[in-house]
């Protein structure tokens, strides 16, 4: 199983943006700190399914933990 780092940033209006540094373009938006992780998991699952459907290996994009 591959893990991906996620970065959460709270906007001025309280919304929380989730981004995946190893997967440019994969983002999610949550209403608050509680919703953002769920939305991030959904966005990641959708992106990985898309990569699989295209025959692309997202694992090659992952940064090893501790790097």
Buried (B, 14 or more C-beta within 10 A) or exposed (E): EEEBEBEBEEEEEEBBBBBBEBBEEBBBBBEEEEBBBEBBEEBBEEBBEEBEEEEEEBEEBBEEEEE
